Amino acid sequence: MRFGSWAVVIAALLPVCACTALDVSKLQPNISSSLKSELACTPSAAQAQAEAQAMNASAMTNAVQTALGKLPPQLQADKVVRTLFAQPLYSTATGTSRANGQTPDTSAVPEADSKLTYGDIEQFAKTVRSTYLQPTATSLTNATQPAPAATGNDAFGIYFRNYYEGTFYDRYGVNLTKPTFSATIGDTEIDGALTMLIEYFLDSVDKSTPIFGDAAPPSPAPDGDTIPEQAGTVTFYPSAVKFQPTAYAAGLAKYAYVPATAPADSPCSITVDKVRFLGEFATSAGSSGNLLSGITVGSFGGFGFSFFGFFKFSLGDNKTLSGIVETLATRLAMRAAYDAAYPIVLHVRTVPKITITNGVISVSSN
């Protein structure tokens, strides 16, 4: 088996022109159209049915509309949000189609091919500020009262609280640094808040790629709290951590059991090593998208942005704007690689090998 032609160029191309900030199409893996002939496994009937569902244009449209319907009206038409919703669907459909020797049908999610401008990102930041991050008069009036506990129906509240408490873990097992509130908001806080928001949007629509663990499905922690599991229970992969990823704790992701080795009657099923590969692939893609971004920031126009209603920073600052675009590029590249590769590794017996040469990520059989 050989699929060296599965080469991935992950690059957030930011032209000198101040118009285009991020060409999202450049973050998508370039998967060979001949991939099917190079793979070794035929999926089970149940797996084939699930994969067909992942390519269904109607299902993708419904997933986007359902996720949009849970957002404030101001965000439902936002171009950045729609792109974030389209990305995991587009990536999953592309990887699934290629693994089955078909041409991807991504007509239902055209936003995944969009170019995001600085104006798009400015509008996104302003709308997020006015919907999610702006304190209300009621909350200020009742500031002395304890905040109500987040529930399983309040996914954003769970994401926000986990991040604020330092217990936010993304799908890859990475813990976001707990924000430190002070008179000055630094790059770490800005990047962490945006990363949490981006992951929330991506997880809201991504129902195909599960959270992986090495034991029976655990119960989500009460009210979405992410807490260390007791010794001997579930270890979550790809990072082998004893913490529930927030996507699972908030009820936005399903759970999949992964054994250390594939069962004898299902040699091409998912395994711990394959999930570790997915994590390495996503990290490589994110790093490449970040390093190759060549960010050139023009005049953006200053405006205040409330950081969870406490302090202000200006997105008119070039360094801050660069960080926002890099965070978008990195997270989109990571999810594109992770979601596109998941259906493909279900069709191979051995864990693929990753090489990176001059910014080009190549995947081949060992």
DOGUDO-768242 format. One record per residue (C-alpha): y, x, z; residue in one letter. Coordinates in steps of 0.02 Angstrom, whole numbers, padded with zeros to 5 digits, always signed. Last residue first. Layout:
YXZA ...
***
This chain:
+00156+00268+00331N +00217+00128+00218S +00398+00132+00161S +00570+00080+00218V +00728+00162+00154S +00898+00156+00238I +01036+00230+00130V +01176+00314+00226G +01153+00482+00143N +00967+00479+00181T +00894+00366+00315I +00706+00352+00337T +00608+00210+00416I +00418+00197+00420K +00323+00034+00410P +00198-00024+00542V +00027-00048+00465T -00061-00208+00414R +00077-00287+00313V +00119-00469+00272H +00188-00520+00443L +00303-00368+00429V +00390-00456+00283I +00431-00616+00376P +00523-00514+00511Y +00612-00394+00393A +00745-00514+00329A +00787-00577+00504D +00805-00405+00583Y +00898-00327+00436A +01024-00468+00419A +01043-00477+00609R +01087-00293+00623M +01205-00295+00474A +01297-00448+00542L +01314-00367+00713R +01380-00202+00646T +01500-00278+00520A +01573-00401+00644L +01593-00266+00776T +01671-00149+00648E +01795-00284+00597V +01846-00313+00777I +01859-00127+00814G +01971-00099+00664S +02083-00240+00724L +02100-00159+00895T +02144+00009+00819K +02271-00069+00702N +02363-00161+00841D +02425-00328+00779G +02276-00403+00868L +02378-00393+01027S +02306-00400+01201F +02330-00526+01338K +02251-00553+01508F +02166-00692+01603F +02124-00844+01497G +01955-00781+01437F +02046-00639+01349F +02198-00728+01280S +02252-00664+01111F +02437-00632+01078G +02496-00612+00900F +02546-00463+00794G +02549-00465+00606G +02406-00385+00511F +02489-00240+00423S +02353-00142+00337G +02190-00079+00408V +02078+00037+00311T +01900+00042+00377I +01780+00158+00291G +01633+00049+00345S +01499+00177+00314L +01474+00221+00497L +01471+00041+00558N +01355-00031+00428G +01243+00120+00447S +01237+00102+00634S +01197-00083+00620G +01062-00053+00491A +00981+00082+00596S +00985-00029+00750T +00908-00174+00653A +00769-00063+00584F +00733+00009+00754E +00721-00165+00829G +00610-00228+00689L +00499-00075+00710F +00480-00114+00896R +00426-00288+00842V +00294-00212+00729K +00234-00099+00869D +00217-00248+00987V +00114-00343+00861T +00143-00483+00734I -00007-00541+00634S -00084-00441+00491C -00256-00409+00564P -00288-00591+00609S -00474-00611+00649D -00484-00441+00734A -00330-00480+00839P -00177-00369+00807A -00140-00239+00939T -00020-00237+01087A -00011-00426+01081P +00148-00522+01038V +00180-00696+01109Y +00322-00788+01024A +00465-00881+01109Y +00590-00999+01029K +00776-00964+01026A +00932-01065+01072L +00870-01127+01242G +01003-01038+01344A +00877-00922+01429A +00799-00885+01259Y +00961-00833+01175A +01010-00744+01337T +00866-00623+01318P +00757-00638+01473Q +00752-00477+01570F +00602-00367+01604K +00642-00248+01461V +00524-00175+01330A +00661-00143+01201S +00584-00235+01052P +00523-00332+01151Y +00521-00431+01312F +00401-00388+01454T +00332-00543+01538V +00249-00538+01708T +00170-00394+01804G +00323-00348+01906A +00436-00497+01940Q +00557-00544+01803E +00735-00483+01817P +00861-00625+01803I +00951-00713+01661T +01025-00873+01730D +01011-01013+01603G +01023-01157+01724D +00859-01103+01806P +00776-00957+01713A +00687-01006+01554P +00503-01032+01590S +00396-00888+01530P +00286-00902+01376P +00118-00818+01408A +00124-00629+01400A +00187-00485+01290D +00357-00554+01238G +00454-00584+01079F +00608-00693+01053I +00588-00788+00891P +00657-00770+00713T +00657-00938+00625S +00778-01045+00727K +00936-00947+00688D +01078-01075+00691V +01149-01061+00867S +01084-00883+00884D +01209-00819+00756L +01356-00909+00837F +01310-00851+01012Y +01279-00674+00951E +01453-00670+00875I +01531-00734+01036L +01441-00607+01146M +01487-00466+01026T +01667-00525+01027L +01677-00520+01216A +01592-00351+01225G +01703-00272+01092D +01861-00331+01177I +01800-00277+01349E +01747-00105+01288T +01907-00081+01187D +02014-00094+01343G +02108-00237+01424I +02243-00167+01538T +02300-00251+01698A +02120-00258+01757S +01965-00361+01732F +01807-00261+01709T +01689-00345+01587P +01502-00324+01618K +01429-00208+01488T +01317-00298+01366L +01131-00270+01397N +01025-00227+01246V +00853-00307+01233G +00859-00327+01044Y +00886-00514+01053R +01042-00489+01160D +01043-00471+01348Y +01187-00542+01452F +01165-00513+01639T +01333-00428+01674G +01403-00578+01769E +01538-00616+01639Y +01414-00595+01497Y +01285-00708+01579N +01422-00835+01619R +01488-00839+01440F +01316-00853+01362Y +01265-00990+01484I +01427-01086+01455G +01399-01069+01267F +01227-01145+01284A +01284-01296+01383D +01137-01415+01363N +01025-01307+01473G +01155-01320+01609T +01301-01215+01664A +01348-01235+01846A +01514-01318+01883P +01655-01197+01926A +01694-01184+02111P +01858-01267+02163Q +02011-01160+02201T +02063-01157+02018A +02069-01346+02011N +02243-01356+01938T +02209-01207+01824L +02048-01285+01761S +02136-01450+01732T +02280-01368+01639A +02155-01286+01524T +02118-01101+01508P +02108-01041+01327Q +01953-00944+01279L +01844-01072+01194Y +01958-01181+01088T +02132-01104+01068S +02072-00924+01076R +01927-00957+00960V +02049-01034+00836T +02168-00886+00844K +02029-00759+00824A +01953-00852+00676F +02123-00870+00593Q +02154-00683+00607E +01980-00646+00542I +02006-00756+00390D +02178-00680+00360G +02102-00506+00368Y +01988-00562+00229T +01804-00604+00235L +01711-00588+00071K +01577-00719+00049S +01396-00699-00001D +01327-00775+00159A +01447-00920+00133E +01336-00980-00010P +01207-01051+00112V +01121-01196+00025A +01108-01105-00141S +01005-00969-00059T +00848-00995-00160D +00760-00826-00154P +00653-00785-00306T +00470-00789-00259Q +00335-00659-00233G +00288-00721-00060N +00360-00573+00035A +00513-00583-00077R +00541-00765-00030S +00521-00735+00156T +00640-00587+00157G +00774-00683+00061T +00753-00845+00158A +00764-00753+00323T +00921-00658+00270S +01010-00813+00204Y +00968-00914+00357L +01024-00774+00474P +01190-00752+00381Q +01241-00933+00350A +01294-00973+00527F +01398-00814+00542L +01476-00851+00372T +01518-01028+00428R +01600-00956+00584V +01702-00830+00484V +01759-00965+00363K +01817-01088+00496D +01782-01268+00445A +01686-01315+00602Q +01795-01209+00714L +01940-01330+00736Q +01820-01475+00761P +01748-01395+00920P +01569-01340+00892L +01407-01436+00916K +01418-01517+00743G +01426-01346+00663L +01253-01303+00728A +01180-01465+00660T +01269-01443+00493Q +01206-01265+00475V +01026-01312+00518A +01033-01463+00402N +01088-01355+00255T +00949-01231+00290M +00820-01370+00300A +00880-01444+00136S +00870-01275+00050A +00690-01247+00106N +00654-01061+00114M +00619-01056+00302A +00510-01211+00282Q +00402-01118+00157A +00380-00981+00285E +00324-01104+00417A +00197-01179+00296Q +00132-01007+00250A +00113-00965+00434Q +00013-01122+00466A -00098-01092+00314A -00127-00911+00366S -00031-00774+00279P -00104-00663+00143T -00093-00480+00185C -00078-00312+00097A +00096-00302+00022L +00142-00204-00134E +00120-00345-00259S +00234-00457-00155K +00375-00328-00151L +00406-00335-00338S +00579-00412-00318S +00626-00263-00209S +00729-00303-00056I +00912-00250-00051N +00953-00287+00130P +01113-00390+00153Q +01266-00306+00228L +01349-00281+00059K +01356-00470+00036S +01471-00481+00187V +01613-00390+00101D +01726-00364+00251L +01915-00347+00269A +01970-00399+00096T +02156-00425+00073C +02232-00263+00139A +02176-00172-00017C +02110+00000+00034V +01938-00077+00017P +01826-00115+00165L +01645-00097+00117L +01533-00139+00263A +01380-00042+00209A +01195-00066+00232I +01099-00004+00081V +00919-00052+00105V +00778+00014+00001A +00617-00085-00015W +00566+00020-00164S +00461+00124-00046G +00339-00020-00037F +00171+00063-00043R +00000+00000+00000M 
***
